[in-house]
């Protein structure tokens, strides 16, 4: 698997250019173009920001940035996971042509998610300007957080893609879990002592929280908790190793399953 | 290095399919629903290829002939490395590339030019390779300035010409062809045929799946008759065609004649 990923990185023209082209084509006929990507999350952040800052009893200038960074990053994470279980079915014709490795397709999918994320970052910038939040040097750690999310996206997409091609129930299961995960992860609420009730106490067991905090905490002037680093790095290494076993065993069979 | 381009020994392929518990769908619609909710469909492996053994020497041209569903296209996909064989040994020396689906990866919103890039990249070309073929493709497809228009505005003929021009830009050692591809009006057809002949001439080996005995006779030096996933005949083209006519085509007609007779007496 690692060799195939390296090879795909070396021969990167397929997954970069064709993803880029398809991305452009999708929005060519619209007048706003890719700016449409901003509309839905902008509305969400604006309205829910006002509503939930009073529900949470937090001032707007604390809650809004928390929500903006959390929600946009969540969109990246959940987008990756939600589509992963069907990507090989969706790219069936490319698989059956026989020129593309699965890793090429995985990179194309991750790259596409990243393109969307880059656009939506504008919302975070706008919120930061409006509420006069100035990132410091430590905020650069956020970039490490995003990089780790993308690295994890590679094994998650590959593993769930293979499993999803074999077990068609997986995609339904994932969408059920991800809907719930949105609410139990502190995105539209802020975890402080006591807040979130039972959820707060069990937060440490929520992997999404740790990934999210790696991006969010440094931007909002907080330190990333050591436990978050430990959890994220453990998941990254374990995930890559487990996926390698799965890839070795089953990747050849994917063309028969899609 | 083996002296054969392709060496297949007892190659098998099992493919999983989902089968509904009941086949007569419309005669009992309620049963269809109850089966659906009680998930009574079964996953089961079907053997599509059964101990396929043959070799392809350099310069040799093999024609695969057989009725629909005999496994011709499937065999090509196994040779092209798309499907993994479930058993047996398969050695392919050199690049084996196929023309399986000439409309692959065409994006209706994109212009002709953009589609050349999309399609070229999907066929595993580098950006530079694509840049090099662009001119040739535009010229061959005779699209002229229309290449800058979205392909959704193209006529069927134009679309086929473009797809054909892009797909035939490959230069593999072993060419795997699923049916002979012709495209467009009579004049373009001739041009397409010349291009296909060129492609065949340039390759070091050919495996062609077809229904057309005449074409096979023209192009191939050896014929394999496939029936229900098995090679039932391997030999010179003429003998293969004869075998196909006598044993496969005739069998089918005989069966349908018998059915007709039964239908009348019943």
Interface residues (C-beta under 8 A of the other chain):
Chain A: X11 X13 X14 X17 X18 X21 X22 X25 X26 X28 X29 X93 X94 X95 X96 X97 X98 X99 X100 X252 X253 X255 X256 X257
Chain B: X15 X16 X77 X80 X81 X82 X83 X84 X97 X98 X100 X101 X104 X105 X107 X109 X110 X114 X117 X118 X121 X122 X123 X124 X126 X127
